């Protein structure tokens, strides 16, 4: 998958990350991650022991987030670290080779949480935080170009895993397991080229901006398996006559 692997450039490892945040103030309350060593095809060569830490917040968790994640204000009071300490601990987990590390998320929400939390904690100029911003890859932004739902909508991480026959690990909305499941989905996306091809064909056919002759040609090719140049010209002639 050239579009994905080209963004990794000279990266030798990816840190798959997931943040959980408060309902209203958008502060990070949990960091989950798993580090992966890559081979020369950018596939996962080795998956390391995952990382998880809970983070205290100024705002309350909120009932929606509590129900979704099981994280409560009391739990954060008992087990959470302040954001600066949590980031320092995360930095140690990532390791020293930051120039050869990419950070991968599923969607843009995680970076918004990081931005808000860094601002609140006066860490917006922190070198490590800025490295995460700079080297972040939104996997879903690339994934959704090729794979979408029957209604032409983006898939959730869980539905994407099911489509690629990736067994869901742990509990959904646990940041540690969301990061792990993202890692397995990433690897399946690179390896299961047949699934990507078939789903991409569906996406193309649902494109509302696809010119009618191209749509007819695509339907013909996918149903009959052949189309001559002259037949394609006839389709165009039908549109312009």
N, C-alpha and C positions, 0 to 999 in steps of 0.2 A: 504494500500500500504506500505508494510514493508520496502522496499528500501528507500522510502521517509521519513516515520515516524521515522525510526531508526536514521536518520541523525539529527533529531530534538532533540533527547535525552531528557533532562529535560526542554526543552524550554516551557514556558507558553505563550509566545507571539512571533509573527513574524512581522517584519517590511518589507513590500514589497517595494522595491525601484527601481527607474528608473532614470538614468542620461542622459542628453543630452549634447553633447560635440561639440567643434569647429571642423571644417572640417580637418584642417591640424595639428594644435598643440595638438589636443586631450585633451583639457582642459574642465572641467565641466562648463557648462553655465546654467544649470538648474537641480535642485534636486526635484524629486517628490517621495512621499512616503505615505503609509497608514499602520497604526498599527492595528494588529488584536490580540485579546485575544483568546486563544485556549481552547478547552475542552479536556477531557482525551483521546479522539480518534485523537487528533491533528487537528480536524476540527475547522473552525472558529466559535467561540462563540459570539464574538462581534467585529464589525468593527468600528474603531474610525474615527473622522473627519480627512480628508487627510491633507498632508503637501506639500507645494511647495514654493521654493525660487529660484530666479534667481541669477546668479553668474557672476561677471565681469571676463574677461580673458585678458591675454597679447596679444594673437593672435586674428585675426579677426574671426568672426563666419564662413564665407564662404558661397558662393551662394547655394551650394547643401543643407547645413544645414538650411539656411534661408528658402528655398522653402519647406523643409520637416517639419520644426517646426514652422515657422513664427517668430522665434526669430531673431532680428537684433542687430547690434552693437549699434545703437542708443538706442534701448530698454534696453539693458544691462547697458549702460551709465546712463540712467534715473532711472532704477529700480533695478539694480543688486547690490548685496552685495559683498564684497571681500570674498574670499574662507574661510578664517579663521572665519569670522563672520557668514557665512552661515553654516559652520560645527557646530559652537557653538549653533546656533539656532536649527539645526537638532538634536543635542544631547539632548537639552531640550525637544524636541518633543518625542524622543524615550523614555526618562525616565531613572530612576535610576537602574532598574532591568536588567542590561546588562548581568549578568550571566545567566539569564533565557530568553534571547532574541536571536533569529536567524534573519539574514537578508537574504531576498530572492530576486534574480534577475532572469531575463529571458535571459540566455546567459552569456558569459564571458566578453562582451564588457564593461559593467558597471564597473567592477573591474579594467580593464585596464585604463579607464578614471580616476578612483579614484587614481590609482597609479601615473599616469602622473601628475595629478593636485596636489597631495600631495607633490611630489618631487619639482615641480615648486614653491610651497609655503612654503617649508621647514617644512612640517607637516608629513613627512614620519614616524616620531617616535611618533606621537600623539597617546595617548592611545585609544581614541575613534575611530580614523581611523583604527588602527590596530585591534580593536575589530570587526569592520565591515569585514575586510579581513578574520580574523580567524573564524568568525561565519557565513560567507556567504555560502548560498546554491544556486547553479545554478539549478533552477527548470527545465530548458530546457534540461540540461544534463541527468536528470532522465526521464523526459517526453518523450524525443526522443528515449529512449530505448524501449518504448511500443507503441508509436504513431508516424507515419511518413506519408509523402505524398504518392500518387500513384507512384511517381518516386523514392520512398525510400529516400526522402530528409526531412530535418527538417522543421517543419511548423513555419510560423510566429505566433506571439502572436494573431493577428486578426483571422487567419485561425484556430488556435487551439481553440479559443473561439467559433467560429462558429460550429466546430465539436462537441463541448460539450454543445451546445445550451446555451452558455453564452452570454447574450445581451451586445454588446459593449457599454460602457459608454463614453461619451464625444468625444474628438477628438484624433485620433491616433497621436502618437509622441508628445503629451502633456504629460510630465513626471508624472503629477498627475494622469491622467486617465490611463496611461499605468500601473502604480502601482496598481490602483484600479482593472483594468481588470485582471491583474495577480493574484490578491487576489481571485477574483471570479473563475478564471480558476483553481487555486490550490484547492479550495474547491470542485469544480465540479469533478476534477480528483480523489479526495478521495471518493466521494459519488457515482459517476456514474461508478461502477465497470463493468457493462455490456458493456459499450462503450469501456473501457480500454481493456477488454478481447477480444472483437471482433477486435479491432485495433491491438492488440498484435499478434493475430493469423495471420493477414495480414503481419505484420512485419516479423514474423518467416518464413512465406512462401516465402518472397522475399529475404531471406538471401542467398547470393550467395555462402556461405561456408557451407550450410546445405547439408549433405550427401544425395545422391539420395534416398536411402531406407527410410530415415526419412522424406524426402519431399513427397514421394509417400504415406507413412503411414499417414502423416498429411492430405494430400489431400483426402485420403480415409475416414479418420475419420470425416473430415468436410463436406464431401458430403454424405456419407452413415451412419455415426454415429457409426460404429462398425468395429473392426479389431481384429482378433484372433492372438495369439502369433505365431501360425503356419503360418498364412498368412504373418506376418511380416518377419519370417525366410525365407519364399519363396522369398520375395522381396530382402533380403540380398543375397540369393543364386543366384539370377539373376545377381547381380552386380559382384559376385566373380567367376562365372563359366567361 
